[in-house]
Amino acid sequence: MKKILTTLFITVCLTFKLVAQESPKSKVVLFRTFSIWGGIIGYDVFADTTKISRFKPQTFKVLEIDAKPIRISAKTEVERHLDIDFKPNHIYFIRGKVGIGLLIGRPQFETLTVNEFKSLVARKKYLRRQLRESGYKSVDDLIKPHEVLNFTSL
């Protein structure tokens, strides 16, 4: 009887532990700076099929997403996308832009390295304000708990 109760107790504890574990996460910083070209155009941004934000000028979002391959996409006249294999505990910087289109602007994405993002934050007052409003004192505070994956823009 003791063996059965011990086995049952261990099984229940292991099941709770497995259920309680969260899937690994990646941090994504999505933002769009203001530009005269496309200043009034906004578009929805999706992670696979889930809407994550409405991108208009001076949009800034810090998201925790599952670490797996995901397609970040947007559509106005045409659909543009980035296919990124998100790694656990990595941080990604994705900048949205609007390119020249026939009737309205076309969405564009650009990935930035940490140094590129830091220099952009140093030049853009609204990015500094958005960082503070999101609870981060600086870019270093944002990236502190994460590894940083540096890759160039696509």
N, C-alpha and C positions, 0 to 999 in steps of 0.2 A: 504494500500500500504506500509506503514511504517513497519507493522508487517512482511510482505512478504520479504522486503529487509533486515530487521534485521535477520530473520530466515535464509535467503540465505547467508548472511555474516557469521553468526555463523557456519553454515554447512560447508562452504568453509574453514574457519579457522580451524575447528576441523579436516577436511579431510587432510589439509596440515600438521597439527601437527602429525596425525597418520602415514602419509606416511613418514615424516621426521625422525621418531624414528627408531633408528637402533636396530637390535637384540642384546641382551646381549652377551658380549664376554668373553672368557677365554684366558689367556696367557699360551703358551706352549713353554718350552725351550727344544729343541731337540738337542742332541749332541752325538758325538762319539769320544772317546779318542783313541790315537794310542796304538796298541798292536802288538807284534811280530806275534802272531797268528792272521791270517786274515788281515794282514797289507796291502795286495794288493787287497783285495776283497771289492767291493762296491755294494750297492743295493739301489733300489728305495723305498722310504717310502711313503705310501698313507694314507690319511684321508678319510675313506670310499673308494670312487673310484677316488679321486682327488690326483694326485701326488703332494707332498709337498716338497720333497727334494731328492737328490741323496746322500746317506750316504756312505761316504768313511772316512778313518781315518782323524781325526781332523776336522770334520764337526760341525758347530754350527749355529743353527737357533733359533730365537725368533719369534714366530708367534702369532697373534691374531686370534682365531677361534671362531665360533659360540658356545654358551654354550648349548650343547645338547649331547645326547649319540653319540659317534663317535668311529669307529673302526680304530685304527692305525695299519697298516700292512706292511709287507715286504715279498719278496719271492726271494729265490735263489733256492736251492734244494727243500726246503719245505717252506710253508707259515707259518709265525708266526704273531700273532696279540695281541693287547691289546684292550679290550673293556672298554672305560672309559666314564662315564657320566659326562661331563664337566659342571661345575657350573659357573654361572656368577661371574666375578671379582675374580676368583681363579687362582692360578698359579700352573702349573704342570711341573715337571722336568722328562724328559724321556731320558734315556741313551741307545744308540744302541751299540750292541756288535756283534761279530761273534763267533759262537760256532763251535765245531768240526762237520764236515760233511763227507759224503762218498767221494764225488769228490771235492766239494768246501764247504766253510763254510756256516753255517746256521745262519740266522739273529736271534738275540735275543734282547729283550727289557727289561729294568729294570727301575722302577720308583724310584725316590729318594725323600727324605725329604729335607727340606731347609738346615738343618744342614749337611746332607750328601753332598749336592751340594756345600755348603760353604767350607767344608773341601777338597773336590775335586778341587775346584777353587784355594784354597791355595797351593795345591801340583802341579797343572798343569799350567805351564806358558802360554801355548797357550789359555787356557780358560780365563785367565785374559786379554790377548790381544784381544780375540774375544769379550769379554764383552765391553771393551773400544771401539772397532771398531763398535759395535752395538749401541753406545751412552750411555752406562751405566758406571758409575765410579766404582761401586762395586756391589756385590750381593744384598746388602741392597737397593741400588738405583733401582735395577731391581724389587724387590718385594715391594717397598714402597707403590705404589698405590693399591696394591691388598691384598686380604686376602690370607692366605697361607693354602693350604690343605695338611696336612701331612698324608701320608700313606706309608706303607712299600712296598718294591719291590714285584713283583708278581712271 
